[in-house]
Amino acid sequence: IQDKLNHASLLDGGRLSGATMRRYPHLDMAALQRRLTAVD
């Protein structure tokens, strides 16, 4: 789970790792909380 404005190197690292990528709007803690509670 990453902030939409994270540096490209962090996004690339996530993609290269094969992880399922989920992003949330920049500094939106409510959206982050929703993402975190949706994770099994």
Secondary structure, 3 states (H helix, E strand, C coil): CEECCCCHHHHHHHHHHCCCCCEECCCCHHHHHHHHHHCC
